[in-house]
Structures are given as C-alpha cells and as structure tokens.
C-alpha cells in the first residue's frame, strides 16, 4: 500500500487532456448476457453506475444496485453458493475480509487481456501477493471543510491541530449565522468507528496486535482519542449521535455549521447552487493532526471493483462493463468529480487536500480483516462514552470484547 500511495500522488499530479463525454454507443463490449453490480451510494459511484447502464443493448442487460447496506450485502452475496451480483464496488476495509475468505476471483487474466484496450494503469491494480483482486478507480480521504467568511470574521486561522479546532469552535460558538460550530459523522456505526480510527492512528495507535490479532485500541491512545471526540461532540448538534455523513454534509451546505470533517470527494457539491446555500464560502484543507507535528488525522482510501468467485455470470463481459465505466474518457469528462486514479486526472481545489494528505504521510486504512472488525466493534460501543453514559475505559473494554467475539467467530482468535 505504500507503493499505492506514491503512485496516487504521482497520478493526481499528472496533466489533463480534455475530451467530450463518451456516448452510450461507444461501449465496445464483446459478448452478451446480464451483468448485476452492487455498490455503495455516493456521487462518484452514481456517475459510474450511469456509465455502466449506458452500455445496455438488446442482448446485454446491466443493472446496478446502489445501497448504503453494501458492507453487509456484499459479503453475504459473495459467500452464497451463487452470488446474485457479478461485481461489487469495495474499498480498503471491505475487500480485506472477503479476500481472506477466498471469495474473490483473481483478475490477472482479464487485466492482461484488456490492459491496452482500456489503458489500465499499474496504480489502479490492487494486489494481494501476485494476484490482482481489484481494479481501483479513485482515492479518498476525510478533509477539513470550513466557512471562509466566518473564519475571517472571527480572525481564525485554518487549524493544523485538533487543539486549534477546539479553540476555533469556542470562538465560533454563539455566532448568529450558524446553529453549531462543528460537525462530524457520529450517527452511523461504521462512520463513528472510522472517526475514532482517523484520530487514534494519528496518535500513533495500532488497532490490533499484528502478532496475536488481539485488540490493541483499549490503550492510553484510545482513551485520549475518545476524550477528544467527546470534546468535539460538545460543539456539535445535540442530535450528532444520530447524524450520518450525509446529514453533516447538508448541515454545512445549509449554513448550519461553520466547519466539519467530510469525505473529500463531495467538496464540489459545496459550490453547487442546486444543493448549497454557501457557494464560494467553503474552504478545504488537510485534516489537522492529533498531536503537534504528527501526520494528518485522516486515512486515505481507494475504491475499486471486484468480481466474486461464485458468480454464474460471464466474468469477461462483467469486466468489460466495469472498465467501460472507468475508462479514460470518463475521467477527463468528469475531472472534478473525485480524485481519479488515472494519469489523465488533474487535481482541482476540491481534491487537492486529499493529494496533500498523502504527501503529508496520511497512511492507508489497513487492508486486514482484523482492522475492519476492530472498526465495527468500536463504532458499536464508543457512543456511550461520547453521550456521557460511561467512561472511556469502559467503552473501549466493551469494544475489545465485541472485537474478540467477532475475531473468534472469523477464526482469527481462539
């Protein structure tokens, strides 16, 4: 993954060639049948779903199911005797468990066959050992969003540490233009766990012991992380523990908060007048560090496509549909949509903080099933401390017990 990070930065800094969007009749797919794909639901995946569906013709059906429950549905489908889906969009965390269970089809042969036709680049290939298990198309990270006008009004500099975020929140408290100073996604189990992991990792913490697979997050760094998250919660909506990423995005777009942590790939929506009341008022910066002089308190992620081993569909046709969606023409016609993992991509002000995060040593989320299980166990348990119901130590111990049960069931612990 270190190599992927270097390639990501290189690809993101490459030049841009402008071409017209690809038309439906430009889909050059050999073969026929039906292709069913399951993905998460966010703007880039909506675009790619549309591109896949443009390849429909009389003898080729293409359907894309977009759901926020994909983290549950994909492992279940791929573990069935015959998967109802021929492909899925996954990320660092979601690929680890299904790959460890042997549920993925290696893509080496398809990559070799179609590498020239679709200009498949090395930085797009996610390998486990010698096997290509996914073709990635974008990278992402959580970045700092802030109201430029309110920061200027209160004489606030862009925070580079969490202490400075808290100081900024105190200055912004009570400003009549906003309801609360700050927002972050605490209302979804996975997202709450991810918020913890971002800060905890930046404090030098390790989720699990690499030698034993036992939980390692119930530590001093874990306590400090939870205590910081609770302090931030004090400047958030009273309903923050019920607000997911989409709700925080809307808070910022509607002018209800002055700053927040959001995924970088939705930055352009802040300047979309059909969605936002704060057009041209939002600035974007690298996430602050959890400790002075430390790395940004964010991880970088990739998103890509995989094919299950148990699909009854035609893997060759499926692969072509996926590659049609993420080909170079899609990137050059939709440059601002996300941080694409192609050399044709040119970073904009919206994606630059993601590139900067990588260059400032933000690590990738660990591609191990143990890390994914730890994230979920944390998300299910740490809300009680943030809500003031129990100590940080108790919440972390509860999370460690939940992790141990899950890791034991998965065969990683005895």
C-alpha positions as CSV (number, residue, x, y, z in Angstrom):
1,X,0.0,0.0,0.0
2,X,3.0,2.3,0.4
3,X,3.6,1.9,-3.3
4,X,0.0,2.7,-4.0
5,X,0.3,5.9,-2.0
6,X,3.3,7.0,-4.1
7,X,1.5,6.2,-7.3
8,X,-1.6,8.0,-6.2
9,X,0.3,11.2,-5.6
10,X,2.0,10.8,-9.0
11,X,-1.2,10.1,-10.8
12,X,-3.0,13.0,-9.1
13,X,-0.3,15.5,-10.2
14,X,-0.4,14.5,-13.9
15,X,-1.8,16.6,-16.8
16,X,-5.3,16.8,-18.1
17,X,-6.5,16.1,-21.7
18,X,-10.0,17.4,-22.5
19,X,-12.3,15.3,-24.5
20,X,-16.1,15.0,-24.9
21,X,-18.1,12.6,-22.7
22,X,-18.4,9.1,-24.0
23,X,-21.7,8.2,-25.6
24,X,-23.7,5.1,-25.0
25,X,-23.0,3.7,-28.4
26,X,-19.3,4.0,-27.7
27,X,-19.5,1.0,-25.4
28,X,-17.4,-1.6,-27.2
29,X,-18.3,-4.8,-25.3
30,X,-17.8,-8.2,-26.8
31,X,-20.3,-10.8,-25.6
32,X,-23.8,-10.6,-24.1
33,X,-26.0,-11.6,-21.2
34,X,-26.7,-9.9,-17.9
35,X,-24.4,-8.0,-15.5
36,X,-25.5,-7.1,-12.0
37,X,-23.4,-4.8,-9.9
38,X,-23.7,-3.7,-6.2
39,X,-22.2,-0.5,-4.9
40,X,-22.2,2.0,-2.2
41,X,-24.1,5.2,-2.7
42,X,-22.2,8.5,-3.3
43,X,-21.7,10.8,-6.3
44,X,-18.8,9.1,-8.0
45,X,-20.5,5.7,-7.8
46,X,-23.7,7.3,-9.1
47,X,-21.8,8.6,-12.2
48,X,-20.2,5.2,-12.8
49,X,-23.5,3.4,-12.4
50,X,-24.9,5.6,-15.1
51,X,-21.9,4.9,-17.3
52,X,-22.4,1.1,-16.9
53,X,-26.1,1.4,-17.7
54,X,-25.3,3.3,-20.8
55,X,-23.8,0.1,-22.1
56,X,-27.2,-1.6,-22.2
57,X,-28.4,-3.0,-25.5
58,X,-30.9,-5.6,-26.7
59,X,-28.6,-8.6,-25.8
60,X,-26.9,-7.0,-22.8
61,X,-28.7,-6.1,-19.5
62,X,-26.8,-4.1,-17.0
63,X,-28.2,-3.4,-13.5
64,X,-26.6,-1.5,-10.6
65,X,-27.9,-1.7,-7.1
66,X,-26.8,1.2,-5.0
67,X,-27.2,0.8,-1.3
68,X,-25.7,2.1,2.0
69,X,-26.0,-1.5,3.2
70,X,-23.4,-2.8,0.8
71,X,-21.0,-3.7,3.6
72,X,-23.5,-6.3,4.8
73,X,-24.8,-7.4,1.4
74,X,-21.6,-7.9,-0.4
75,X,-20.0,-10.5,2.0
76,X,-23.4,-12.3,2.2
77,X,-23.8,-12.4,-1.6
78,X,-20.2,-13.4,-2.3
79,X,-20.4,-16.2,0.3
80,X,-23.6,-17.7,-1.2
81,X,-23.4,-20.8,-3.5
82,X,-24.2,-18.5,-6.4
83,X,-23.8,-14.7,-6.0
84,X,-26.8,-12.6,-7.2
85,X,-24.2,-10.0,-8.1
86,X,-21.5,-10.3,-10.8
87,X,-19.3,-7.5,-9.4
88,X,-19.1,-5.0,-6.5
89,X,-17.5,-1.8,-5.5
90,X,-15.3,-2.2,-2.5
91,X,-12.7,-0.2,-0.5
92,X,-9.7,-0.9,1.7
93,X,-11.7,-2.2,4.6
94,X,-14.4,-4.1,2.7
95,X,-12.1,-6.1,0.5
96,X,-10.0,-7.5,3.3
97,X,-12.5,-9.9,4.8
98,X,-14.0,-11.2,1.6
99,X,-10.5,-11.7,0.2
100,X,-9.3,-13.5,3.4
101,X,-12.3,-15.8,3.0
102,X,-11.3,-16.7,-0.6
103,X,-14.4,-15.2,-2.1
104,X,-12.8,-13.2,-4.9
105,X,-11.9,-14.1,-8.4
106,X,-8.3,-13.1,-9.3
107,X,-8.4,-10.6,-12.2
108,X,-4.9,-11.2,-13.7
109,X,-6.1,-12.8,-16.9
110,X,-8.7,-10.1,-17.5
111,X,-6.3,-7.3,-16.8
112,X,-3.8,-8.8,-19.2
113,X,-6.4,-9.2,-21.9
114,X,-7.9,-5.7,-21.7
115,X,-5.0,-3.6,-20.3
116,X,-4.2,-2.0,-23.7
117,X,-7.9,-1.5,-24.8
118,X,-8.9,0.2,-21.5
119,X,-5.5,1.7,-20.7
120,X,-5.5,0.0,-17.3
121,X,-2.6,1.6,-15.3
122,X,-0.5,0.0,-12.6
123,X,-1.6,2.4,-9.8
124,X,-5.2,1.1,-10.4
125,X,-4.3,-2.5,-9.5
126,X,-4.9,-3.8,-6.0
127,X,-2.8,-6.9,-5.4
128,X,-2.6,-9.5,-2.6
129,X,0.6,-11.2,-3.3
130,X,0.8,-11.9,-7.0
131,X,-3.0,-11.8,-7.6
132,X,-4.8,-8.7,-8.8
133,X,-8.0,-8.7,-6.7
134,X,-9.5,-5.3,-7.6
135,X,-9.2,-2.5,-10.1
136,X,-9.3,0.8,-8.2
137,X,-10.6,4.0,-9.8
138,X,-10.5,6.7,-7.1
139,X,-8.9,7.7,-3.9
140,X,-10.4,9.5,-1.0
141,X,-9.8,10.9,2.5
142,X,-11.6,12.9,5.1
143,X,-10.6,16.6,4.9
144,X,-11.3,19.7,6.8
145,X,-14.2,21.9,5.5
146,X,-14.6,25.5,6.9
147,X,-16.5,28.7,6.3
148,X,-14.0,31.1,4.9
149,X,-16.2,34.1,5.7
150,X,-16.8,33.2,9.3
151,X,-13.1,32.4,9.9
152,X,-12.2,35.8,8.5
153,X,-14.9,37.4,10.7
154,X,-13.5,35.9,13.9
155,X,-9.9,36.1,12.9
156,X,-9.4,32.3,12.9
157,X,-6.5,30.7,11.0
158,X,-7.0,27.3,9.4
159,X,-6.4,24.8,12.2
160,X,-3.4,22.5,11.9
161,X,-4.1,20.6,15.1
162,X,-7.2,19.4,17.0
163,X,-6.4,21.8,19.8
164,X,-6.8,24.6,17.3
165,X,-10.0,23.1,16.1
166,X,-11.4,23.2,19.6
167,X,-10.2,26.8,20.0
168,X,-11.9,27.8,16.7
169,X,-15.1,26.1,17.9
170,X,-15.1,28.1,21.1
171,X,-14.7,31.4,19.1
172,X,-17.5,30.4,16.7
173,X,-19.9,29.3,19.5
174,X,-22.9,31.6,19.6
175,X,-22.3,33.2,16.1
176,X,-25.9,34.0,14.9
177,X,-25.2,32.8,11.4
178,X,-24.8,29.2,12.5
179,X,-26.5,26.7,14.8
180,X,-23.3,24.9,15.9
181,X,-19.6,25.4,15.2
182,X,-18.7,21.9,14.2
183,X,-19.9,18.7,12.6
184,X,-18.7,15.1,12.1
185,X,-20.4,11.8,11.2
186,X,-21.1,10.2,14.6
187,X,-24.5,8.8,13.8
188,X,-23.6,5.7,11.8
189,X,-21.8,2.7,13.3
190,X,-19.2,2.4,10.6
191,X,-18.7,6.2,10.4
192,X,-18.3,6.6,14.1
193,X,-15.7,3.9,14.2
194,X,-13.9,5.5,11.3
195,X,-13.8,8.9,13.1
196,X,-12.1,7.1,16.0
197,X,-9.6,5.3,13.8
198,X,-8.6,8.5,12.0
199,X,-7.7,10.2,15.2
200,X,-6.3,7.1,17.0
201,X,-4.0,6.2,14.2
202,X,-2.7,9.8,14.0
203,X,-1.9,9.5,17.8
204,X,0.3,6.5,16.9
205,X,-2.2,3.9,18.0
206,X,-2.4,0.4,16.5
207,X,-5.9,-1.3,16.2
208,X,-4.7,-4.8,16.7
209,X,-1.6,-6.6,17.8
210,X,-0.1,-7.9,14.5
211,X,1.5,-10.9,16.2
212,X,-1.6,-12.1,18.1
213,X,-4.6,-10.3,16.5
214,X,-5.8,-9.3,19.9
215,X,-7.3,-5.8,20.3
216,X,-4.8,-3.0,20.9
217,X,-7.1,0.0,20.8
218,X,-8.1,-0.1,24.5
219,X,-4.9,1.8,25.4
220,X,-3.8,5.3,26.6
221,X,-4.0,6.5,22.9
222,X,-7.6,5.0,22.7
223,X,-8.6,6.9,25.9
224,X,-7.1,10.2,24.6
225,X,-8.9,9.7,21.3
226,X,-12.3,9.1,22.9
227,X,-11.8,12.1,25.2
228,X,-11.1,14.3,22.2
229,X,-14.1,13.0,20.3
230,X,-16.3,13.9,23.3
231,X,-14.9,17.4,23.5
232,X,-15.7,17.8,19.8
233,X,-19.2,16.5,20.4
234,X,-19.8,19.4,22.8
235,X,-19.7,21.8,19.8
236,X,-21.9,19.6,17.6
237,X,-25.7,19.3,17.1
238,X,-27.5,17.8,20.1
239,X,-28.6,15.1,17.6
240,X,-25.0,14.4,16.4
241,X,-25.1,10.7,17.5
242,X,-27.9,10.2,15.1
243,X,-26.4,12.2,12.2
244,X,-24.5,10.4,9.5
245,X,-22.2,11.7,6.8
246,X,-25.0,12.9,4.5
247,X,-26.6,14.8,7.3
248,X,-23.3,16.6,8.2
249,X,-22.8,17.4,4.5
250,X,-26.3,19.0,4.5
251,X,-25.5,21.0,7.7
252,X,-22.6,22.6,6.0
253,X,-24.4,23.2,2.7
254,X,-27.3,24.8,4.5
255,X,-25.1,27.1,6.6
256,X,-25.9,25.4,9.9
257,X,-22.3,24.7,10.9
258,X,-19.0,26.6,10.3
259,X,-16.6,23.6,10.0
260,X,-16.6,19.9,9.8
261,X,-14.9,16.7,8.6
262,X,-16.2,15.2,5.4
263,X,-15.0,13.0,2.7
264,X,-13.0,14.9,0.1
265,X,-14.9,13.6,-2.9
266,X,-18.0,15.7,-2.1
267,X,-16.2,19.0,-1.9
268,X,-17.5,20.2,-5.3
269,X,-21.1,19.9,-4.1
270,X,-20.5,22.8,-1.7
271,X,-20.4,25.0,-4.8
272,X,-23.4,23.5,-6.5
273,X,-26.2,26.1,-6.2
274,X,-28.9,23.4,-6.5
275,X,-27.7,21.9,-3.2
276,X,-25.8,24.6,-1.3
277,X,-26.5,27.9,0.2
278,X,-22.8,28.6,0.9
279,X,-21.5,28.6,-2.7
280,X,-17.9,30.0,-2.8
281,X,-17.8,30.3,1.0
282,X,-16.3,26.9,1.8
283,X,-12.6,26.3,2.1
284,X,-10.9,22.9,2.0
285,X,-7.8,21.9,3.9
286,X,-5.9,18.8,5.1
287,X,-7.2,17.3,8.3
288,X,-5.5,18.7,11.4
289,X,-3.0,16.5,13.3
290,X,-4.0,14.8,16.5
291,X,-0.6,15.6,18.1
292,X,1.7,18.6,17.3
293,X,4.0,17.7,14.5
294,X,2.1,14.4,13.7
295,X,0.5,13.3,10.4
296,X,-3.0,14.5,9.4
297,X,-5.7,12.7,11.4
298,X,-7.1,11.0,8.4
299,X,-6.5,7.8,6.4
300,X,-6.6,7.5,2.7
301,X,-8.8,5.1,0.9
302,X,-9.2,3.6,-2.5
303,X,-12.5,2.4,-4.1
304,X,-12.5,-0.2,-6.9
305,X,-14.3,-3.1,-8.4
306,X,-14.1,-6.8,-7.7
307,X,-15.7,-9.9,-9.1
308,X,-16.8,-12.8,-6.9
309,X,-15.5,-16.3,-7.4
310,X,-19.0,-17.8,-7.2
311,X,-20.7,-15.8,-9.9
312,X,-22.6,-17.7,-12.6
313,X,-22.3,-14.7,-15.0
314,X,-19.7,-14.2,-17.6
315,X,-16.7,-12.6,-15.8
316,X,-15.3,-11.4,-19.1
317,X,-18.4,-9.4,-20.0
318,X,-18.7,-8.1,-16.5
319,X,-15.1,-6.9,-16.5
320,X,-15.7,-5.1,-19.8
321,X,-18.7,-3.3,-18.4
322,X,-16.7,-2.2,-15.3
323,X,-13.8,-1.0,-17.5
324,X,-16.1,0.9,-19.8
325,X,-17.4,2.9,-16.8
326,X,-13.9,3.9,-15.5
327,X,-12.1,4.4,-18.8
328,X,-10.0,7.5,-19.5
329,X,-12.9,9.3,-21.3
330,X,-14.9,9.2,-18.1
331,X,-12.1,10.7,-16.1
332,X,-11.4,13.6,-18.5
333,X,-15.0,14.4,-18.9
334,X,-15.6,14.4,-15.1
335,X,-12.3,15.6,-13.8
336,X,-13.9,17.4,-10.8
337,X,-16.0,14.5,-9.5
338,X,-13.3,12.8,-7.4
339,X,-9.6,12.1,-7.2
340,X,-9.3,9.6,-10.1
341,X,-6.5,7.0,-10.1
342,X,-5.6,7.7,-13.7
343,X,-2.7,9.8,-15.1
344,X,-5.2,11.8,-17.1
345,X,-6.6,13.2,-13.9
346,X,-5.6,16.8,-12.8
347,X,-6.3,17.7,-9.2
348,X,-8.6,20.6,-8.5
349,X,-9.0,22.7,-5.4
350,X,-11.6,20.2,-4.3
351,X,-9.3,17.2,-4.4
352,X,-6.0,18.9,-3.6
353,X,-6.4,18.3,0.2
354,X,-6.6,14.5,-0.5
355,X,-3.4,14.7,-2.5
356,X,-1.8,16.8,0.2
357,X,-2.9,14.3,2.9
358,X,-1.0,11.5,1.1
359,X,2.1,13.7,0.7
360,X,1.9,14.6,4.4
361,X,2.1,10.9,5.3
362,X,-1.5,10.1,6.0
363,X,-1.5,6.2,5.9
364,X,-3.9,4.0,4.1
365,X,-6.6,2.1,6.1
366,X,-5.0,-1.3,6.9
367,X,-6.1,-4.0,4.4
368,X,-6.6,-6.6,7.1
369,X,-9.8,-8.2,8.2
370,X,-8.8,-7.7,11.8
371,X,-8.7,-3.9,11.3
372,X,-12.2,-3.9,9.7
373,X,-13.6,-5.9,12.6
374,X,-12.0,-3.5,15.1
375,X,-13.5,-0.5,13.4
376,X,-17.0,-2.0,13.6
377,X,-16.6,-3.1,17.2
378,X,-15.5,0.5,18.1
379,X,-18.4,2.0,16.2
380,X,-20.9,-0.1,18.0
381,X,-19.6,0.7,21.5
382,X,-17.9,4.1,21.9
383,X,-21.0,6.2,21.5
384,X,-21.9,5.5,25.2
385,X,-18.8,7.4,26.3
386,X,-19.4,10.3,23.9
387,X,-23.0,10.5,25.2
388,X,-21.7,10.6,28.8
389,X,-23.1,7.2,29.8
390,X,-19.8,5.6,30.8
391,X,-16.1,6.1,31.0
392,X,-13.8,6.0,28.0
393,X,-12.1,2.9,29.5
394,X,-15.4,1.1,29.8
395,X,-16.4,1.9,26.2
396,X,-13.1,0.7,24.9
397,X,-13.2,-2.5,27.0
398,X,-16.7,-3.2,25.6
399,X,-15.4,-2.7,22.1
400,X,-12.5,-5.0,22.8
401,X,-14.9,-7.7,24.0
402,X,-17.1,-7.2,20.9
403,X,-14.0,-7.4,18.7
404,X,-12.8,-10.6,20.4
405,X,-16.1,-12.3,19.7
406,X,-16.1,-11.3,16.1
407,X,-12.5,-12.2,15.5
408,X,-13.0,-15.5,17.2
409,X,-16.0,-16.3,15.1
410,X,-14.0,-15.4,12.0
411,X,-11.1,-17.7,13.0
412,X,-8.5,-15.0,13.8
413,X,-8.5,-15.7,17.6
414,X,-9.0,-18.9,19.6
